[in-house]
């Protein structure tokens, strides 16, 4: 029963991610930091995907930040996401996501 309630509460994040309101979309990704700290990356990655084509710089920064936080805990998971979506990712989002990478690896991603 506990997982069911937890999943229902997470559904709210997905509603916020597709909201017309900038701040609700930003909240949807920032809240995933609580899950990321518990090494639960699924929702952060799904919401990041939803927000990939968002036009607002504040969303780009927030998504990149959360991807970077995923990478601090599981670099392979972050890189798998980046390899799949790097070509369509806004530059600011990518720069935030790869900020802690070694220079050579950053350049590789920036060149894609």
N, CA, C and O of each residue as an XYZ file, in Angstrom:
448
protein
N       0.819     -1.198      0.000
C       0.000      0.000      0.000
C       0.860      1.258      0.000
O       0.502      2.257     -0.624
N       1.999      1.213      0.700
C       2.877      2.372      0.781
C       3.420      2.805     -0.567
O       3.484      4.000     -0.853
N       3.817      1.839     -1.410
C       4.325      2.163     -2.741
C       3.246      2.786     -3.608
O       3.524      3.697     -4.388
N       2.013      2.300     -3.478
C       0.906      2.854     -4.241
C       0.728      4.334     -3.932
O       0.593      5.150     -4.843
N       0.727      4.682     -2.647
C       0.562      6.085     -2.252
C       1.745      6.926     -2.715
O       1.574      8.064     -3.153
N       2.929      6.367     -2.616
C       4.136      7.076     -3.066
C       4.044      7.370     -4.561
O       4.363      8.476     -4.999
N       3.606      6.379     -5.346
C       3.476      6.566     -6.793
C       2.400      7.586     -7.132
O       2.569      8.368     -8.068
N       1.306      7.596     -6.398
C       0.245      8.584     -6.638
C       0.760      9.999     -6.395
O       0.427     10.926     -7.133
N       1.577     10.154     -5.352
C       2.138     11.472     -5.066
C       3.109     11.895     -6.165
O       3.185     13.073     -6.512
N       3.840     10.943     -6.703
C       4.766     11.261     -7.793
C       4.030     11.678     -9.051
O       4.563     12.445     -9.853
N       2.806     11.183     -9.238
C       2.012     11.559    -10.415
C       1.858     13.079    -10.505
O       1.794     13.641    -11.598
N       1.800     13.723     -9.370
C       1.676     15.183     -9.333
C       2.863     15.826    -10.050
O       2.700     16.826    -10.749
N       4.043     15.259     -9.879
C       5.240     15.815    -10.523
C       5.114     15.801    -12.038
O       5.548     16.739    -12.706
N       4.528     14.756    -12.578
C       4.368     14.658    -14.024
C       3.340     15.668    -14.533
O       3.479     16.199    -15.635
N       2.317     15.928    -13.733
C       1.351     16.978    -14.087
C       2.024     18.342    -14.084
O       1.774     19.169    -14.961
N       2.878     18.573    -13.095
C       3.600     19.841    -13.037
C       4.569     19.977    -14.206
O       4.762     21.078    -14.723
N       5.174     18.885    -14.622
C       6.163     18.922    -15.704
C       5.563     19.379    -17.033
O       6.269     19.928    -17.879
N       4.277     19.154    -17.212
C       3.637     19.567    -18.469
C       2.758     20.810    -18.296
O       1.996     21.176    -19.191
N       2.877     21.438    -17.151
C       2.100     22.644    -16.862
C       2.508     23.798    -17.777
O       3.630     23.833    -18.282
N       1.604     24.726    -17.982
C       1.922     25.946    -18.722
C       2.735     26.913    -17.868
O       3.350     27.841    -18.393
N       2.739     26.698    -16.556
C       3.418     27.595    -15.629
C       4.898     27.219    -15.485
O       5.221     26.088    -15.121
N       5.775     28.150    -15.765
C       7.226     27.942    -15.682
C       7.633     27.398    -14.328
O       8.408     26.445    -14.253
N       7.128     27.983    -13.264
C       7.551     27.611    -11.917
C       7.086     26.211    -11.543
O       7.785     25.498    -10.824
N       5.919     25.813    -12.021
C       5.459     24.449    -11.767
C       6.345     23.441    -12.501
O       6.676     22.387    -11.959
N       6.727     23.774    -13.742
C       7.633     22.877    -14.477
C       8.973     22.781    -13.759
O       9.540     21.695    -13.643
N       9.479     23.907    -13.281
C      10.760     23.904    -12.573
C      10.665     23.085    -11.270
O      11.575     22.323    -10.939
N       9.579     23.250    -10.557
C       9.374     22.480     -9.325
C       9.389     20.984     -9.626
O       9.938     20.198     -8.854
N       8.790     20.591    -10.741
C       8.696     19.162    -11.057
C      10.062     18.500    -11.121
O      10.211     17.358    -10.686
N      11.053     19.185    -11.649
C      12.383     18.590    -11.745
C      13.176     18.785    -10.451
O      13.900     17.878    -10.039
N      13.059     19.919     -9.819
C      13.818     20.181     -8.594
C      13.417     19.220     -7.475
O      14.269     18.780     -6.703
N      12.135     18.893     -7.383
C      11.667     17.978     -6.340
C      12.320     16.597     -6.479
O      12.472     15.882     -5.489
N      12.701     16.227     -7.690
C      13.316     14.906     -7.875
C      14.656     14.789     -7.155
O      15.184     13.686     -7.017
N      15.207     15.896     -6.698
C      16.465     15.841     -5.948
C      16.317     14.971     -4.699
O      17.263     14.290     -4.303
N      15.148     14.990     -4.084
C      14.904     14.142     -2.902
C      15.039     12.665     -3.262
O      15.574     11.882     -2.477
N      14.560     12.284     -4.438
C      14.681     10.893     -4.886
C      16.121     10.574     -5.280
O      16.636      9.497     -4.980
N      16.754     11.518     -5.948
C      18.138     11.330     -6.379
C      19.031     11.068     -5.172
O      19.907     10.205     -5.223
N      18.814     11.806     -4.088
C      19.618     11.601     -2.873
C      19.467     10.183     -2.321
O      20.346      9.689     -1.616
N      18.345      9.533     -2.645
C      18.114      8.150     -2.228
C      18.488      7.157     -3.333
O      18.100      5.989     -3.294
N      19.243      7.642     -4.313
C      19.676      6.819     -5.457
C      18.512      6.259     -6.269
O      18.595      5.159     -6.813
N      17.443      7.016     -6.343
C      16.281      6.681     -7.164
C      16.239      7.715     -8.286
O      15.819      8.852     -8.071
N      16.671      7.323     -9.478
C      16.857      8.267    -10.581
C      15.730      8.253    -11.607
O      15.654      9.129    -12.468
N      14.867      7.264    -11.511
C      13.852      7.027    -12.536
C      13.023      8.276    -12.843
O      12.885      8.656    -14.006
N      12.477      8.908    -11.819
C      11.598     10.065    -12.050
C      12.382     11.271    -12.548
O      11.892     12.018    -13.394
N      13.584     11.470    -12.039
C      14.408     12.589    -12.507
C      14.698     12.451    -13.999
O      14.656     13.435    -14.738
N      14.991     11.236    -14.438
C      15.300     11.017    -15.853
C      14.055     11.144    -16.720
O      14.119     11.706    -17.813
N      12.931     10.632    -16.251
C      11.682     10.744    -17.023
C      11.249     12.198    -17.158
O      10.839     12.630    -18.236
N      11.340     12.950    -16.071
C      10.935     14.359    -16.125
C      11.951     15.159    -16.939
O      11.572     16.092    -17.647
N      13.218     14.813    -16.849
C      14.229     15.473    -17.689
C      13.887     15.289    -19.157
O      13.992     16.226    -19.948
N      13.482     14.092    -19.515
C      13.103     13.821    -20.907
C      11.904     14.674    -21.317
O      11.881     15.230    -22.415
N      10.918     14.775    -20.442
C       9.738     15.594    -20.723
C      10.141     17.052    -20.973
O       9.582     17.720    -21.843
N      11.112     17.529    -20.203
C      11.496     18.950    -20.258
C      12.611     19.251    -21.254
O      13.042     20.400    -21.352
N      13.086     18.264    -21.988
C      14.196     18.470    -22.930
C      13.937     19.587    -23.930
O      14.841     20.359    -24.250
N      12.724     19.675    -24.418
C      12.422     20.661    -25.459
C      11.841     21.957    -24.919
O      11.357     22.791    -25.685
N      11.886     22.128    -23.612
C      11.380     23.356    -23.013
C      12.237     24.529    -23.473
O      13.447     24.386    -23.650
N      11.629     25.661    -23.660
C      12.343     26.819    -24.210
C      12.966     27.730    -23.157
O      13.750     28.613    -23.504
N      12.641     27.540    -21.892
C      13.077     28.490    -20.873
C      14.414     28.103    -20.249
O      14.628     26.952    -19.867
N      15.301     29.078    -20.153
C      16.640     28.892    -19.600
C      16.619     28.359    -18.163
O      17.478     27.558    -17.794
N      15.660     28.790    -17.355
C      15.584     28.311    -15.967
C      15.293     26.813    -15.906
O      15.732     26.128    -14.982
N      14.564     26.317    -16.875
C      14.308     24.877    -16.948
C      15.578     24.156    -17.386
O      15.913     23.102    -16.846
N      16.280     24.717    -18.353
C      17.541     24.117    -18.817
C      18.516     23.968    -17.658
O      19.140     22.920    -17.490
N      18.641     25.013    -16.867
C      19.567     24.984    -15.728
C      19.147     23.947    -14.695
O      19.986     23.207    -14.183
N      17.864     23.887    -14.389
C      17.378     22.952    -13.364
C      17.545     21.502    -13.811
O      17.964     20.656    -13.022
N      17.223     21.214    -15.058
C      17.368     19.847    -15.565
C      18.843     19.460    -15.585
O      19.201     18.360    -15.162
N      19.697     20.351    -16.071
C      21.134     20.069    -16.092
C      21.672     19.816    -14.696
O      22.494     18.922    -14.492
N      21.215     20.594    -13.748
C      21.636     20.432    -12.349
C      21.237     19.058    -11.828
O      22.050     18.371    -11.210
N      19.980     18.644    -12.075
C      19.536     17.346    -11.578
C      20.268     16.208    -12.286
O      20.570     15.191    -11.662
N      20.553     16.362    -13.561
C      21.340     15.334    -14.261
C      22.738     15.236    -13.659
O      23.276     14.141    -13.499
N      23.318     16.376    -13.330
C      24.640     16.377    -12.680
C      24.576     15.659    -11.336
O      25.495     14.921    -10.981
N      23.489     15.876    -10.584
C      23.326     15.204     -9.296
C      23.182     13.692     -9.474
O      23.697     12.917     -8.668
N      22.489     13.280    -10.520
C      22.416     11.847    -10.824
C      23.829     11.317    -11.073
O      24.208     10.268    -10.553
N      24.599     12.052    -11.870
C      25.954     11.633    -12.213
C      26.893     11.562    -11.025
O      27.822     10.754    -11.019
N      26.668     12.388    -10.026
C      27.499     12.326     -8.818
C      27.317     10.994     -8.101
O      28.220     10.522     -7.409
N      26.155     10.398     -8.270
C      25.841      9.153     -7.590
C      25.992      7.929     -8.492
O      26.314      6.833     -8.033
N      25.752      8.145     -9.787
C      25.846      7.045    -10.752
C      26.181      7.628    -12.121
O      25.291      7.956    -12.905
N      27.452      7.750    -12.390
C      27.921      8.379    -13.626
C      27.431      7.623    -14.858
O      27.095      8.242    -15.868
N      27.388      6.311    -14.789
C      26.939      5.520    -15.943
C      25.497      5.853    -16.319
O      25.161      5.933    -17.501
N      24.658      6.045    -15.322
C      23.258      6.385    -15.589
C      23.155      7.751    -16.256
O      22.403      7.920    -17.216
N      23.906      8.724    -15.751
C      23.882     10.053    -16.375
C      24.390      9.978    -17.803
O      23.777     10.543    -18.709
N      25.489      9.294    -18.012
C      26.062      9.234    -19.356
C      25.164      8.483    -20.332
O      25.109      8.831    -21.512
N      24.470      7.473    -19.861
C      23.526      6.761    -20.724
C      22.433      7.723    -21.206
O      22.059      7.713    -22.378
N      21.932      8.546    -20.295
C      20.920      9.543    -20.649
C      21.514     10.558    -21.634
O      20.900     10.877    -22.652
N      22.698     11.054    -21.323
C      23.328     12.057    -22.187
C      23.580     11.507    -23.589
O      23.312     12.189    -24.579
N      24.085     10.296    -23.680
C      24.380      9.717    -24.988
C      23.126      9.598    -25.839
O      23.175      9.732    -27.061
N      22.015      9.348    -25.187
C      20.754      9.204    -25.917
C      20.183     10.556    -26.359
O      19.589     10.652    -27.433
N      20.355     11.598    -25.542
C      19.654     12.858    -25.787
C      20.553     14.063    -26.063
O      20.037     15.162    -26.271
N      21.850     13.901    -26.071
C      22.762     15.042    -26.191
C      22.509     15.877    -27.448
O      22.621     17.102    -27.408
N      22.175     15.240    -28.536
C      22.031     15.990    -29.792
C      20.842     16.947    -29.775
O      20.848     17.943    -30.498
N      19.825     16.665    -28.966
C      18.662     17.541    -28.904
C      18.585     18.391    -27.654
O      17.602     19.096    -27.428
N      19.628     18.319    -26.844
C      19.636     19.002    -25.559
C      20.044     20.474    -25.714
O      20.989     20.783    -26.440
N      19.338     21.374    -25.037
C      19.787     22.770    -25.050
C      21.202     22.880    -24.462
O      21.555     22.156    -23.531
N      21.982     23.772    -25.007
C      23.392     23.909    -24.622
C      23.559     24.178    -23.122
O      24.440     23.598    -22.488
N      22.733     25.040    -22.559
C      22.827     25.350    -21.123
C      22.567     24.109    -20.290
O      23.273     23.860    -19.313
N      21.571     23.333    -20.659
C      21.253     22.099    -19.941
C      22.454     21.150    -19.965
O      22.836     20.583    -18.941
N      23.031     20.994    -21.137
C      24.193     20.119    -21.282
C      25.366     20.629    -20.455
O      26.017     19.847    -19.763
N      25.641     21.910    -20.513
C      26.768     22.474    -19.763
C      26.610     22.247    -18.254
O      27.575     21.910    -17.568
N      25.410     22.432    -17.753
C      25.185     22.173    -16.325
C      25.370     20.692    -16.007
O      25.949     20.346    -14.977
N      24.886     19.823    -16.881
C      24.951     18.377    -16.638
C      26.384     17.862    -16.617
O      26.696     16.935    -15.869
N      27.260     18.453    -17.429
C      28.630     17.936    -17.569
C      29.662     18.784    -16.839
O      30.865     18.578    -16.997
N      29.204     19.716    -16.057
C      30.079     20.674    -15.382
C      31.235     20.027    -14.617
O      32.337     20.577    -14.596
N      31.007     18.879    -13.994
C      32.033     18.225    -13.167
C      32.837     17.172    -13.931
O      33.722     16.536    -13.358
N      32.542     16.988    -15.198
C      33.284     16.014    -15.993
C      34.710     16.511    -16.224
O      34.953     17.718    -16.211
N      35.647     15.600    -16.434
C      36.994     16.023    -16.836
C      36.915     16.787    -18.167
O      36.020     16.547    -18.978
N      37.848     17.691    -18.373
C      37.797     18.579    -19.540
C      37.658     17.835    -20.864
O      36.866     18.237    -21.715
N      38.403     16.775    -21.045
C      38.349     16.035    -22.307
C      36.951     15.462    -22.547
O      36.453     15.486    -23.673
N      36.327     14.954    -21.501
C      34.985     14.385    -21.640
C      33.958     15.484    -21.897
O      33.028     15.298    -22.683
N      34.129     16.639    -21.229
C      33.232     17.771    -21.486
C      33.301     18.183    -22.950
O      32.270     18.387    -23.592
N      34.497     18.302    -23.468
C      34.679     18.709    -24.871
C      34.034     17.714    -25.820
O      33.463     18.103    -26.839
N      34.122     16.419    -25.488
C      33.515     15.386    -26.320
C      32.007     15.594    -26.399
O      31.423     15.525    -27.481
N      31.379     15.847    -25.259
C      29.928     16.051    -25.253
C      29.544     17.361    -25.933
O      28.539     17.418    -26.642
N      30.323     18.399    -25.728
C      30.010     19.692    -26.332
C      30.150     19.664    -27.853
O      29.520     20.458    -28.552
N      30.966     18.759    -28.359
C      31.181     18.650    -29.801
C      30.049     17.911    -30.502
O      29.940     17.962    -31.727
N      29.204     17.222    -29.734
C      28.115     16.437    -30.367
C      26.963     17.311    -30.772
O      25.973     16.818    -31.313
